[in-house]
Amino acid sequence: MSSHKKLDAKQLDKIVEKMIDTVQHSKDEIFQIGEQSRQEHERLMNELTETKTLVNQIIHEADKLEIHARLARQILSDVNRNFTRYSEKEIRETYEKAHELHMKLAMIREQERQLRIRRDELERRLAGLKETIERAEHLVGQITVVLNYLNSDFRQVGEFIEGAKQKQEFGLKIIEAQEEERKRLSREIHDGPAQMLAHVMMRSDLIERILRERGTEQAIQEIRDFKKMVRSALYEVRRIIYDLRPMALDDLGLIPTLRKYLQTVEEYNKETKISFIHIGQEMRLPDRFEVAVFRLVQESVQNALKHADATEIQVKIEMRDNQLFLMIKDNGKGFDITVKKENAFGLIGMKERVELLEGKMKIQSQIGIGTTVFIHIPFKV
């Protein structure tokens, strides 16, 4: 026995839930990074504005100092040229003022340089933060799409797996049903027509003996009984062929075949009243459509008789604008459609048949009230 666990829908749901939690957590973290980056971006923008204002102020002050310093240097140059015209105190004050202006100008130029460096650094950081914010917004958008996918489409994977398991079981049931059908047909042919034909052979020998031993009258009576037996055998053969595929479908079409079939079912089930309503033009459909619709009605009616104990069944079919609408309604026991029924392969088979024809099927049922099957199938004549 393999040690690997079989992956089922519940395990997959747990994995999906964990994926969703992880992705949601990642989305929250990315959102937080984006928000922090926005706050930092706003703070740095304010600082950059202040820094640019200071740079402008420093440049303005430096320009004014530059004028004063230039004037001081001119005076100092004049003092140096006319040294004897100035007193020692005037010379010293001129040198000190020129030196002081030079030092102030050097300091303010350094401040300007530092502010420019800071401004450039702020602009680089802001560009990086802007890229981070845009990237975070893009990732949050992408993760939102992923989350929507995980929360909607991907959650249906469990249902798909469950549906696949049902289809697998349905396929196995079809094989079993085919074998059971072969057995049933074998028994019916053996117990019905085959036995009757064997009796026909015996009765044909008996007629010859009666004709020789008892005379013509007795032989004629035996021939009458013989004809009844042959007629019964023929009826049984026709019934079996009809169950396999109603020949009237090929000869007469869907509507007359349904009408005849439902009359026959009503005759066999005398306690059940079956009504048939046809609306629209009585037209021939492609072969596969007629066979499929006949089988859908047959399955629905048999379900109502076997499982619902219905006493009234209504079949309504309407064909218009290349659309076929079918309704099969009964007053049987009904069932809860929200509860998954074991071995409900008849309904699964009907659904499969409708989907193959690109149609839709809906079932309404209420316990104690009855069941209604709605089928819509598009077709091309």
ROKE-953688 format. One line per 8 residues: number of its first residue (from 1); for each residue x, y, z of N, C-alpha, C. Coordinates in steps of 0.2 Angstrom, whole numbers, always signed. Layout:
<nodes>
NUM	X:Y:Z:X:Y:Z:X:Y:Z ~ ...
</nodes>
This chain:
<nodes>
1	+4:-6:+0:+0:+0:+0:+4:+6:+0 ~ +3:+11:-4:+7:+17:-5:+6:+21:+1 ~ +12:+24:+4:+12:+28:+10:+10:+35:+8 ~ +9:+37:+2:+7:+44:+0:+0:+44:+1 ~ -2:+50:+4:-9:+51:+5:-13:+53:-1 ~ -19:+51:-2:-23:+53:-8:-25:+60:-7 ~ -23:+64:-12:-25:+71:-12:-33:+72:-14 ~ -37:+74:-9:-44:+75:-10:-45:+83:-10
9	-52:+84:-11:-54:+91:-11:-53:+95:-4 ~ -54:+91:+1:-53:+95:+8:-46:+97:+9 ~ -41:+92:+7:-34:+94:+8:-32:+100:+3 ~ -35:+100:-3:-33:+105:-7:-36:+112:-5 ~ -42:+111:-2:-45:+118:+1:-40:+120:+7 ~ -37:+116:+11:-33:+118:+16:-27:+121:+13 ~ -24:+118:+8:-18:+121:+5:-20:+128:+2 ~ -26:+129:-1:-28:+135:-4:-29:+140:+1
17	-32:+138:+7:-32:+143:+13:-26:+145:+15 ~ -21:+141:+15:-14:+143:+18:-11:+148:+13 ~ -12:+146:+6:-9:+151:+1:-12:+157:+2 ~ -19:+158:+3:-22:+164:+3:-20:+168:+9 ~ -19:+165:+15:-16:+168:+21:-9:+171:+20 ~ -5:+167:+16:+2:+169:+15:+2:+175:+10 ~ -2:+174:+5:-2:+180:+0:-5:+186:+3 ~ -10:+185:+7:-13:+191:+11:-8:+194:+15
25	-5:+190:+19:+1:+193:+24:+6:+197:+20 ~ +8:+194:+14:+13:+197:+10:+10:+204:+7 ~ +4:+204:+5:+1:+210:+3:+1:+215:+8 ~ -1:+213:+15:-1:+218:+20:+6:+221:+21 ~ +11:+217:+21:+18:+219:+22:+20:+224:+17 ~ +18:+222:+10:+20:+227:+5:+16:+233:+6 ~ +10:+233:+8:+6:+239:+9:+9:+244:+14 ~ +12:+240:+20:+15:+244:+25:+21:+247:+22
33	+25:+244:+18:+31:+247:+15:+30:+253:+11 ~ +24:+252:+7:+22:+258:+3:+20:+264:+7 ~ +16:+262:+13:+14:+268:+17:+20:+271:+20 ~ +25:+267:+23:+31:+270:+26:+35:+274:+21 ~ +35:+272:+15:+39:+275:+10:+35:+282:+8 ~ +29:+282:+8:+25:+288:+7:+26:+293:+12 ~ +26:+291:+19:+27:+295:+24:+34:+298:+24 ~ +39:+294:+23:+46:+296:+22:+47:+301:+16
41	+44:+299:+11:+44:+304:+5:+41:+311:+6 ~ +36:+311:+10:+33:+317:+12:+37:+321:+17 ~ +40:+318:+21:+45:+321:+26:+51:+324:+22 ~ +54:+320:+18:+60:+322:+14:+58:+328:+9 ~ +52:+328:+7:+50:+333:+2:+50:+340:+6 ~ +47:+339:+12:+47:+345:+16:+54:+348:+18 ~ +59:+343:+19:+66:+344:+21:+69:+347:+15 ~ +68:+345:+9:+70:+347:+3:+68:+354:+1
49	+62:+356:+3:+59:+362:+2:+63:+367:+6 ~ +64:+365:+12:+67:+370:+17:+75:+370:+15 ~ +78:+365:+13:+85:+365:+11:+86:+370:+5 ~ +81:+369:+0:+82:+374:-6:+81:+381:-4 ~ +76:+382:+1:+75:+389:+3:+82:+392:+7 ~ +85:+387:+11:+91:+389:+14:+97:+390:+9 ~ +97:+386:+4:+102:+387:-1:+101:+394:-5 ~ +95:+396:-6:+94:+402:-9:+96:+408:-5
57	+94:+407:+2:+96:+412:+7:+104:+413:+7 ~ +107:+407:+8:+114:+407:+8:+118:+410:+2 ~ +115:+409:-3:+118:+412:-10:+117:+419:-10 ~ +111:+421:-7:+110:+429:-7:+115:+432:-2 ~ +116:+429:+4:+120:+432:+9:+127:+432:+6 ~ +129:+426:+3:+136:+425:+0:+137:+431:-5 ~ +132:+432:-9:+133:+437:-14:+134:+444:-11 ~ +130:+445:-6:+131:+452:-2:+138:+452:+1
65	+140:+447:+4:+147:+447:+7:+152:+447:+2 ~ +151:+444:-4:+156:+445:-9:+157:+452:-11 ~ +152:+456:-11:+153:+463:-13:+157:+466:-8 ~ +155:+465:-1:+158:+468:+4:+166:+466:+4 ~ +167:+460:+3:+174:+457:+3:+178:+460:-2 ~ +175:+461:-8:+178:+464:-14:+180:+471:-12 ~ +175:+475:-9:+177:+482:-7:+182:+482:-2 ~ +182:+478:+3:+187:+478:+8:+194:+476:+5
73	+194:+472:+0:+201:+470:-3:+203:+476:-7 ~ +199:+480:-10:+201:+486:-14:+204:+491:-9 ~ +200:+492:-3:+203:+497:+2:+210:+494:+4 ~ +210:+488:+6:+217:+485:+8:+222:+486:+3 ~ +220:+485:-3:+225:+486:-9:+227:+494:-9 ~ +223:+498:-8:+224:+505:-8:+229:+507:-2 ~ +227:+504:+4:+231:+505:+10:+238:+503:+9 ~ +239:+497:+5:+246:+494:+4:+250:+499:-1
81	+246:+502:-5:+250:+506:-10:+251:+513:-7 ~ +247:+515:-2:+248:+522:+1:+249:+521:+8 ~ +254:+517:+10:+255:+515:+17:+256:+521:+21 ~ +260:+526:+19:+262:+531:+23:+256:+536:+25 ~ +251:+536:+21:+245:+540:+22:+240:+538:+27 ~ +241:+532:+30:+236:+529:+35:+240:+528:+41 ~ +237:+529:+47:+239:+527:+53:+240:+520:+54 ~ +243:+518:+59:+244:+511:+61:+237:+508:+63
89	+233:+512:+67:+227:+509:+69:+222:+508:+63 ~ +222:+513:+58:+218:+512:+52:+220:+506:+48 ~ +227:+505:+47:+230:+499:+44:+227:+493:+47 ~ +228:+493:+54:+226:+487:+57:+219:+485:+56 ~ +214:+490:+57:+207:+489:+56:+205:+487:+49 ~ +209:+490:+44:+207:+488:+37:+209:+481:+36 ~ +215:+478:+39:+217:+471:+38:+212:+467:+42 ~ +210:+469:+48:+206:+465:+52:+199:+464:+48
97	+196:+469:+46:+190:+469:+42:+190:+465:+36 ~ +195:+466:+32:+196:+462:+26:+196:+454:+28 ~ +200:+453:+33:+201:+446:+36:+194:+443:+38 ~ +191:+447:+42:+184:+445:+45:+179:+443:+39 ~ +179:+448:+34:+174:+447:+28:+176:+440:+24 ~ +183:+439:+24:+185:+434:+20:+183:+427:+24 ~ +184:+427:+30:+182:+421:+34:+175:+420:+34 ~ +171:+425:+35:+164:+424:+34:+161:+422:+27
105	+165:+424:+22:+163:+422:+15:+165:+415:+15 ~ +171:+413:+17:+173:+406:+17:+168:+401:+20 ~ +166:+403:+26:+161:+399:+30:+154:+399:+27 ~ +152:+404:+24:+145:+404:+21:+146:+400:+14 ~ +152:+400:+11:+152:+396:+5:+152:+388:+7 ~ +155:+387:+13:+155:+380:+15:+148:+378:+17 ~ +145:+382:+20:+138:+381:+22:+134:+379:+15 ~ +135:+384:+10:+132:+383:+4:+133:+376:+1
113	+140:+374:+1:+142:+368:-2:+138:+362:+2 ~ +138:+362:+9:+135:+357:+12:+127:+356:+11 ~ +124:+362:+10:+117:+362:+9:+116:+359:+2 ~ +120:+361:-3:+119:+358:-10:+120:+351:-10 ~ +125:+348:-6:+126:+341:-5:+120:+338:-2 ~ +117:+341:+3:+111:+338:+6:+105:+338:+1 ~ +105:+344:-2:+99:+344:-7:+99:+339:-13 ~ +106:+338:-15:+106:+332:-20:+105:+325:-17
121	+107:+324:-11:+106:+318:-8:+98:+317:-7 ~ +95:+322:-5:+87:+322:-4:+84:+320:-10 ~ +86:+323:-16:+83:+322:-22:+84:+315:-24 ~ +90:+312:-23:+91:+305:-25:+87:+300:-20 ~ +87:+302:-14:+82:+297:-10:+75:+298:-11 ~ +73:+304:-13:+66:+305:-15:+64:+301:-22 ~ +69:+301:-26:+68:+297:-33:+68:+289:-31 ~ +72:+287:-26:+72:+280:-24:+65:+278:-21
129	+63:+283:-16:+57:+282:-13:+51:+282:-18 ~ +51:+286:-23:+46:+286:-28:+45:+280:-31 ~ +51:+277:-33:+51:+270:-37:+49:+265:-32 ~ +50:+265:-26:+48:+260:-21:+40:+261:-20 ~ +38:+267:-20:+30:+268:-19:+27:+265:-25 ~ +29:+267:-31:+26:+264:-37:+27:+257:-38 ~ +32:+254:-36:+33:+246:-36:+28:+243:-31 ~ +28:+246:-25:+23:+243:-20:+16:+244:-22
137	+14:+249:-25:+7:+250:-28:+6:+245:-33 ~ +11:+244:-38:+10:+239:-43:+9:+232:-40 ~ +14:+230:-35:+13:+223:-32:+7:+222:-29 ~ +5:+227:-25:-2:+227:-22:-7:+225:-27 ~ -7:+229:-32:-12:+228:-37:-12:+220:-40 ~ -6:+218:-41:-5:+211:-44:-7:+206:-39 ~ -5:+207:-33:-7:+202:-27:-15:+202:-26 ~ -18:+208:-27:-25:+208:-27:-28:+204:-32
145	-26:+204:-38:-28:+200:-43:-27:+193:-42 ~ -21:+191:-39:-20:+184:-37:-25:+182:-31 ~ -26:+186:-27:-31:+185:-21:-38:+184:-24 ~ -40:+188:-28:-46:+187:-31:-47:+180:-35 ~ -42:+179:-38:-42:+172:-42:-42:+166:-37 ~ -38:+167:-31:-38:+162:-26:-44:+161:-23 ~ -47:+167:-22:-54:+167:-18:-60:+165:-22 ~ -59:+165:-29:-65:+164:-33:-63:+158:-37
153	-60:+159:-43:-58:+153:-48:-55:+147:-44 ~ -49:+149:-41:-45:+143:-38:-49:+139:-33 ~ -53:+142:-29:-57:+139:-24:-61:+133:-27 ~ -63:+134:-34:-67:+130:-37:-63:+123:-39 ~ -57:+123:-38:-53:+117:-40:-55:+111:-36 ~ -57:+113:-30:-60:+107:-26:-66:+104:-29 ~ -70:+109:-31:-76:+107:-34:-75:+103:-41 ~ -70:+106:-44:-68:+102:-51:-66:+95:-49
161	-61:+94:-44:-59:+88:-42:-65:+83:-40 ~ -69:+86:-36:-75:+82:-34:-79:+80:-40 ~ -80:+85:-45:-84:+84:-51:-80:+78:-55 ~ -73:+79:-55:-70:+74:-59:-71:+67:-55 ~ -71:+67:-49:-72:+60:-45:-79:+58:-47 ~ -84:+62:-47:-90:+60:-49:-91:+57:-56 ~ -87:+61:-60:-87:+59:-67:-84:+52:-68 ~ -78:+51:-64:-75:+44:-64:-80:+39:-62
169	-83:+40:-56:-88:+36:-53:-94:+35:-58 ~ -96:+40:-61:-101:+40:-66:-99:+35:-72 ~ -93:+36:-74:-90:+32:-80:-90:+24:-78 ~ -88:+23:-72:-88:+16:-69:-96:+13:-69 ~ -100:+18:-66:-107:+16:-66:-110:+15:-73 ~ -108:+19:-78:-110:+18:-85:-108:+11:-87 ~ -102:+9:-86:-99:+2:-88:-104:-3:-84 ~ -105:-2:-77:-109:-7:-74:-116:-7:-76
177	-118:-1:-78:-125:-1:-81:-126:-5:-87 ~ -121:-4:-91:-121:-7:-98:-121:-15:-97 ~ -117:-17:-92:-116:-24:-91:-123:-27:-88 ~ -126:-23:-84:-133:-25:-81:-138:-24:-86 ~ -137:-20:-91:-142:-19:-96:-142:-25:-101 ~ -135:-27:-102:-134:-33:-106:-137:-39:-103 ~ -136:-40:-96:-139:-46:-93:-147:-45:-93 ~ -149:-39:-92:-157:-39:-92:-160:-41:-99
185	-156:-38:-104:-159:-40:-111:-158:-47:-112 ~ -153:-50:-110:-152:-57:-110:-157:-61:-107 ~ -159:-59:-101:-164:-62:-97:-171:-62:-100 ~ -172:-55:-103:-179:-54:-106:-179:-58:-112 ~ -174:-58:-116:-175:-62:-122:-175:-69:-121 ~ -171:-72:-116:-172:-79:-114:-179:-81:-111 ~ -181:-76:-107:-188:-78:-103:-194:-76:-108 ~ -193:-72:-112:-198:-69:-117:-198:-72:-123
193	-195:-69:-129:-196:-72:-135:-193:-78:-136 ~ -187:-80:-133:-183:-86:-134:-188:-92:-132 ~ -191:-91:-126:-195:-96:-123:-202:-97:-127 ~ -204:-91:-130:-210:-92:-134:-209:-95:-141 ~ -203:-94:-143:-201:-97:-150:-200:-104:-149 ~ -197:-106:-143:-196:-113:-141:-203:-117:-141 ~ -208:-113:-138:-215:-116:-138:-218:-116:-145 ~ -216:-111:-149:-219:-111:-156:-217:-117:-159
201	-210:-119:-159:-208:-125:-162:-212:-131:-159 ~ -213:-131:-153:-217:-137:-150:-224:-137:-152 ~ -227:-131:-152:-234:-131:-154:-235:-133:-162 ~ -230:-131:-166:-230:-133:-173:-230:-140:-174 ~ -226:-144:-170:-226:-151:-170:-233:-154:-168 ~ -235:-150:-162:-242:-153:-159:-247:-152:-164 ~ -247:-146:-168:-253:-145:-173:-253:-151:-178 ~ -247:-153:-181:-247:-158:-186:-250:-165:-183
209	-248:-166:-176:-251:-172:-173:-258:-172:-172 ~ -261:-166:-170:-268:-165:-169:-272:-165:-175 ~ -269:-163:-181:-272:-163:-187:-273:-170:-189 ~ -268:-175:-188:-268:-182:-190:-273:-186:-185 ~ -272:-184:-179:-276:-188:-174:-283:-186:-172 ~ -284:-179:-172:-291:-176:-170:-295:-173:-175 ~ -292:-171:-181:-295:-169:-186:-294:-161:-187 ~ -298:-158:-192:-296:-151:-194:-299:-146:-189
217	-304:-147:-186:-307:-142:-181:-302:-141:-175 ~ -300:-147:-172:-295:-146:-167:-289:-143:-169 ~ -287:-144:-175:-280:-141:-178:-281:-134:-179 ~ -287:-132:-181:-288:-125:-182:-288:-121:-176 ~ -291:-124:-171:-291:-120:-164:-284:-120:-161 ~ -280:-125:-162:-273:-125:-160:-269:-120:-164 ~ -271:-119:-171:-268:-114:-175:-269:-107:-172 ~ -276:-106:-170:-277:-99:-167:-273:-98:-161
225	-273:-102:-156:-268:-102:-150:-261:-100:-152 ~ -259:-104:-158:-252:-103:-160:-251:-96:-162 ~ -256:-93:-166:-255:-86:-168:-255:-81:-163 ~ -259:-82:-157:-258:-78:-151:-251:-78:-148 ~ -248:-84:-148:-242:-85:-145:-236:-81:-149 ~ -237:-82:-156:-232:-79:-161:-233:-71:-160 ~ -240:-69:-159:-241:-62:-158:-238:-59:-152 ~ -238:-63:-147:-235:-61:-140:-228:-60:-141
233	-225:-66:-144:-217:-66:-145:-215:-59:-149 ~ -219:-58:-154:-218:-52:-158:-218:-46:-154 ~ -223:-45:-150:-224:-39:-146:-218:-38:-141 ~ -216:-44:-138:-210:-44:-133:-204:-42:-137 ~ -203:-44:-143:-197:-42:-147:-197:-35:-149 ~ -203:-32:-151:-204:-25:-152:-203:-21:-146 ~ -205:-23:-140:-204:-19:-134:-197:-19:-132 ~ -193:-24:-133:-186:-24:-131:-182:-19:-136
241	-184:-20:-143:-181:-15:-148:-182:-8:-146 ~ -189:-7:-144:-191:+0:-142:-187:+3:-137 ~ -185:-1:-132:-181:+1:-126:-174:+3:-128 ~ -172:-1:-133:-165:+0:-135:-165:+7:-139 ~ -169:+7:-144:-170:+14:-148:-177:+14:-151 ~ -181:+18:-150:-188:+18:-153:-187:+20:-160 ~ -189:+15:-164:-189:+15:-172:-193:+21:-174 ~ -198:+23:-170:-202:+29:-172:-198:+35:-173
249	-193:+36:-169:-189:+42:-169:-186:+43:-176 ~ -184:+38:-180:-181:+38:-186:-187:+40:-191 ~ -193:+36:-190:-198:+37:-195:-202:+43:-194 ~ -204:+44:-188:-209:+49:-187:-206:+56:-184 ~ -201:+55:-180:-198:+61:-177:-199:+61:-169 ~ -197:+66:-166:-197:+67:-159:-204:+67:-156 ~ -208:+72:-158:-214:+74:-155:-219:+68:-155 ~ -220:+64:-161:-225:+59:-161:-222:+53:-157
257	-215:+52:-157:-212:+46:-153:-213:+48:-145 ~ -212:+54:-143:-214:+56:-136:-221:+54:-134 ~ -225:+57:-139:-232:+56:-137:-234:+49:-136 ~ -232:+44:-141:-233:+37:-141:-230:+34:-135 ~ -224:+36:-133:-220:+33:-127:-224:+35:-121 ~ -226:+41:-120:-229:+43:-114:-236:+40:-113 ~ -240:+39:-119:-246:+35:-119:-245:+28:-116 ~ -240:+25:-119:-238:+18:-117:-236:+17:-110
265	-232:+22:-107:-230:+22:-100:-236:+23:-96 ~ -241:+27:-98:-247:+28:-94:-251:+22:-94 ~ -251:+18:-99:-255:+12:-100:-252:+7:-95 ~ -246:+6:-95:-242:+2:-90:-243:+3:-83 ~ -243:+10:-82:-244:+13:-75:-251:+16:-74 ~ -256:+12:-73:-263:+14:-73:-264:+19:-67 ~ -260:+19:-62:-262:+24:-56:-259:+31:-57 ~ -255:+31:-63:-251:+38:-64:-254:+41:-71
273	-256:+47:-70:-259:+51:-76:-253:+55:-79 ~ -252:+54:-85:-246:+58:-89:-249:+62:-94 ~ -248:+68:-94:-250:+73:-99:-244:+76:-103 ~ -245:+77:-110:-240:+79:-114:-243:+85:-118 ~ -238:+91:-117:-240:+97:-121:-234:+99:-125 ~ -236:+100:-132:-231:+102:-137:-233:+109:-139 ~ -229:+114:-139:-230:+121:-141:-225:+122:-147 ~ -227:+125:-152:-223:+127:-158:-224:+122:-163
281	-220:+124:-168:-220:+119:-174:-217:+112:-173 ~ -220:+107:-176:-218:+101:-175:-213:+99:-180 ~ -206:+101:-179:-201:+100:-184:-196:+94:-182 ~ -193:+92:-187:-188:+87:-186:-181:+90:-184 ~ -178:+87:-179:-171:+90:-177:-166:+85:-179 ~ -159:+87:-179:-154:+83:-180:-154:+76:-176 ~ -152:+71:-178:-153:+64:-175:-151:+64:-168 ~ -145:+67:-166:-142:+66:-160:-147:+71:-155
289	-150:+76:-157:-154:+80:-153:-160:+76:-151 ~ -163:+73:-156:-170:+69:-155:-168:+63:-150 ~ -163:+60:-151:-161:+54:-146:-160:+57:-139 ~ -156:+62:-139:-154:+65:-132:-161:+67:-128 ~ -165:+71:-132:-171:+74:-129:-176:+68:-127 ~ -176:+63:-131:-180:+57:-129:-178:+54:-123 ~ -171:+53:-123:-168:+49:-117:-169:+54:-110 ~ -169:+60:-111:-170:+65:-105:-177:+64:-103
297	-182:+64:-107:-189:+63:-105:-189:+56:-102 ~ -187:+51:-105:-187:+44:-103:-184:+44:-96 ~ -178:+47:-95:-175:+46:-88:-179:+50:-83 ~ -182:+56:-84:-185:+60:-80:-192:+56:-78 ~ -195:+54:-83:-202:+50:-81:-201:+44:-77 ~ -195:+40:-79:-194:+34:-75:-192:+36:-68 ~ -188:+41:-67:-186:+44:-60:-193:+45:-56 ~ -197:+49:-59:-204:+51:-56:-208:+45:-54
305	-208:+39:-58:-211:+33:-57:-208:+29:-51 ~ -201:+28:-52:-198:+23:-48:-196:+26:-41 ~ -194:+32:-41:-191:+35:-35:-196:+40:-31 ~ -200:+44:-35:-204:+49:-32:-212:+46:-31 ~ -213:+40:-34:-220:+38:-33:-225:+43:-35 ~ -224:+46:-41:-229:+52:-43:-235:+48:-46 ~ -241:+52:-45:-247:+50:-48:-249:+55:-54 ~ -245:+60:-54:-246:+65:-60:-240:+67:-63
313	-239:+66:-69:-233:+69:-73:-235:+73:-79 ~ -231:+79:-79:-233:+83:-85:-226:+84:-89 ~ -227:+83:-95:-221:+84:-100:-223:+89:-105 ~ -219:+95:-105:-220:+100:-109:-214:+102:-113 ~ -215:+102:-120:-209:+104:-124:-211:+110:-129 ~ -207:+114:-130:-208:+120:-134:-202:+121:-138 ~ -203:+122:-145:-197:+123:-150:-199:+130:-153 ~ -194:+135:-153:-195:+141:-156:-188:+145:-156
321	-187:+148:-162:-181:+152:-163:-174:+148:-162 ~ -174:+142:-164:-169:+137:-164:-167:+136:-156 ~ -172:+136:-152:-171:+134:-145:-177:+129:-143 ~ -174:+124:-139:-179:+119:-137:-180:+120:-129 ~ -186:+120:-126:-187:+121:-119:-191:+115:-117 ~ -189:+112:-112:-192:+105:-110:-193:+106:-102 ~ -199:+104:-100:-201:+104:-93:-204:+97:-92 ~ -201:+94:-86:-205:+88:-84:-206:+89:-77
329	-213:+89:-75:-215:+90:-68:-219:+85:-65 ~ -218:+83:-59:-222:+78:-56:-224:+80:-49 ~ -229:+76:-46:-231:+78:-39:-229:+73:-34 ~ -223:+70:-35:-220:+65:-31:-218:+67:-24 ~ -213:+63:-21:-211:+64:-15:-206:+70:-14 ~ -203:+72:-20:-198:+77:-20:-192:+75:-16 ~ -187:+80:-16:-181:+79:-12:-177:+86:-11 ~ -173:+86:-6:-169:+92:-4:-163:+92:-9
337	-163:+97:-14:-158:+98:-19:-151:+100:-16 ~ -151:+102:-10:-145:+105:-7:-141:+99:-3 ~ -144:+93:-3:-141:+87:+0:-139:+83:-6 ~ -132:+81:-5:-129:+77:-10:-132:+70:-10 ~ -135:+67:-15:-138:+60:-15:-133:+55:-17 ~ -133:+50:-13:-128:+44:-15:-131:+41:-22 ~ -126:+39:-26:-128:+35:-32:-133:+39:-37 ~ -133:+46:-37:-138:+50:-41:-135:+50:-48
345	-134:+44:-51:-130:+44:-57:-135:+45:-63 ~ -142:+45:-62:-147:+46:-67:-147:+54:-68 ~ -147:+58:-63:-146:+65:-64:-140:+67:-67 ~ -134:+64:-64:-128:+66:-67:-128:+64:-75 ~ -130:+59:-76:-131:+57:-84:-135:+62:-88 ~ -140:+64:-85:-144:+69:-88:-140:+76:-89 ~ -137:+78:-84:-133:+84:-84:-128:+83:-89 ~ -124:+77:-90:-119:+76:-95:-122:+77:-102
353	-128:+74:-103:-131:+73:-109:-133:+81:-111 ~ -135:+85:-107:-137:+92:-108:-131:+96:-110 ~ -126:+95:-106:-120:+99:-107:-116:+97:-114 ~ -117:+91:-116:-114:+89:-123:-118:+92:-128 ~ -124:+94:-127:-128:+98:-132:-127:+105:-131 ~ -123:+108:-126:-122:+115:-125:-128:+118:-122 ~ -132:+114:-118:-138:+116:-115:-137:+117:-108 ~ -143:+119:-104:-143:+120:-97:-148:+116:-94
361	-147:+114:-88:-152:+110:-85:-153:+113:-77 ~ -159:+114:-75:-161:+116:-68:-166:+112:-65 ~ -165:+110:-59:-170:+106:-55:-172:+110:-49 ~ -179:+110:-49:-182:+112:-43:-186:+107:-39 ~ -185:+106:-33:-189:+101:-29:-190:+103:-22 ~ -195:+100:-20:-197:+102:-13:-200:+95:-10 ~ -198:+93:-4:-200:+87:-1:-208:+88:+0 ~ -211:+83:-2:-219:+82:-1:-223:+86:-6
369	-219:+90:-11:-223:+94:-16:-221:+91:-23 ~ -215:+89:-24:-214:+86:-31:-207:+89:-34 ~ -206:+88:-40:-200:+89:-43:-201:+92:-50 ~ -198:+97:-52:-198:+100:-59:-191:+100:-62 ~ -190:+98:-68:-184:+98:-72:-185:+103:-78 ~ -181:+108:-78:-181:+113:-83:-174:+111:-88 ~ -175:+111:-94:-170:+110:-99:-170:+114:-105 ~ -165:+118:-106:-165:+122:-112:-159:+120:-116
377	-160:+119:-123:-155:+117:-127:-156:+121:-134 ~ -150:+124:-136:-150:+127:-142:-149:+122:-148 ~ -152:+123:-154:-150:+119:-159:-151:+122:-166 ~ -148:+119:-171:-148:+122:-178:-151:+117:-182 ~ -157:+119:-186:-160:+114:-190:-156:+113:-197
</nodes>
